[in-house]
Amino acid sequence: MTLAPETGAELAGKTVLPTYDDDAPPPVPRSSLGRPTPDEQFLRYGTWISALGLAWLITQRLLPLPGLPWFLVTWFACVLLVTTVTSGISGGFVEVRDRVAANVVTAGAVVVGAVLASAIVFVVVRGWKPLVHPNFFFDDMSGVGPKDPFTRGGVAHAVLGTLVEISIAVAITVPLGVGTAIFMSEVGGKFARVVRTVVEAMTALPSIVAGLFIYTVFIVALGYPRSGLAASLAIAVMMLPIIARASDVVLRVVPSGLREASLALGASRWKTVWSVVLPTARPGLATAVILGIARGIGETSPVLLTSGNAQFFVANPTDGVMNSLPLFIYSTVRSGEPIAIARAFAAASVLLALVLILFVTARLIARPKKAKKGRRRPPRRSSVDFVQADPLSEMGPVGPQSNPYQNQEYS
């Protein structure tokens, strides 16, 4: 029911109480914020369906545009056209821009998801034959040629080398990267600007340059042989700017009010960073580490220059050459044999699975701890007599006979 003010009353200087209008229609319940109404859902999905039919009519009947790419491009153009028309009929220019932008963002997300899914499906389909043999996951390639069947050989030595190299690289880059980000975001100063500039410049460093740097300094100048340790150092050079830059962005997002509250309570700057800033930014720091791992675990040229290619198990990173999954894929594809190429695609599938496992592990470690929910106890019944506990109960009941001020008038 709606409220209507009284008519015929002087509104100036007086308070007017609203009255109910009995003839007003009942109020329409408002839907929750963020949830589209049935009309909006019909308009959203109907736009894509009608644009689909319009695109089919244009590409298959009106214009000579055969092929799936032309159909998808025409469909998206029709979606924008139909969205503009329908939004202009039901709303204004603001609603038109809002719905067109929403459709553009939705189409972009669908394209990215389709590209990712197609890449994964293509790799798995090309390499599924070696994956069905258990020896592929437990054997190495010692004594196995490129034309040997899938029942011989495997990538266990490459998986071991990848895990060893990436573990050493993570142990080096995580403290250095997070420490550099803390220096840039928490300490600041003129030197912090120089460090930020260098980190941003190293982000675009070509991988072959990092491999040449470690090869020149660690192998040629210092005289150490090619090994998994040298490959780990090259991978660390590639991972360090990624982790430092991403961690810096995450730490700068932490609200300054948390730092100010901690410092106001008497905590030192280091205690504030360790106990307030880092726990708050832990999920973001885990994402930064994942980005660094994804960059380093797929590098081939630094490993090729610094590690070499071993066809057998090598567990000691300082004991000669060590293989890895990217290097195994590169060397196997170069043979040109169909069986070897299928092994390379199977190794690429294992690499994708390994990255997924590392990603899930990092997210589980960085997940904030949930508060322990104790066992809910039933509410206890109060045994207190509220009538006797009332301090005014001694005055007796308050009624017309006991109120001495009831019949008095005040001017």
Number of C-alpha atoms within 10 A of each C-alpha: 11 13 12 12 13 13 8 6 9 10 11 7 6 8 8 13 9 11 11 12 12 10 8 11 9 9 8 6 6 7 9 8 6 6 9 12 12 9 8 11 12 11 15 16 11 15 20 19 14 15 22 19 12 17 23 16 13 17 19 14 10 10 9 10 14 10 10 10 10 13 19 15 12 20 23 18 14 21 24 20 15 19 23 19 13 15 20 15 10 9 11 10 10 10 14 20 15 12 17 18 13 12 18 14 12 11 14 12 11 12 12 11 12 12 11 12 11 12 12 14 13 13 18 20 14 17 22 15 15 25 20 13 15 13 17 21 19 13 17 21 20 14 10 14 12 18 11 12 12 21 12 18 24 27 28 21 25 30 24 17 26 25 16 20 29 22 14 18 26 22 12 17 26 22 14 16 26 23 15 23 27 20 17 25 20 18 11 13 11 8 12 17 13 12 16 21 11 12 21 15 11 18 17 11 14 12 20 17 15 22 26 17 17 22 26 14 12 19 18 12 10 10 11 15 18 25 24 30 25 27 35 28 26 31 31 24 25 29 30 27 26 26 31 30 21 21 29 25 16 21 23 16 14 15 11 10 9 14 17 12 13 18 14 10 8 10 15 12 14 11 13 18 18 12 13 16 23 18 14 19 17 19 19 21 25 23 19 25 26 23 16 26 26 17 16 26 21 19 21 21 21 29 32 22 20 28 29 18 20 20 20 19 19 20 14 14 20 15 13 17 24 34 28 33 26 23 24 24 23 15 16 20 18 11 13 11 13 12 20 23 21 24 28 27 24 26 29 22 22 19 21 16 12 15 17 14 12 14 18 12 14 17 17 12 12 17 12 12 7 6 6 6 6 6 6 6 6 6 6 6 6 7 6 8 8 10 10 10 10 9 9 11 12 10 8 8 11 10 9 10 8 11 10 9 8 10 8 7 6 4 3
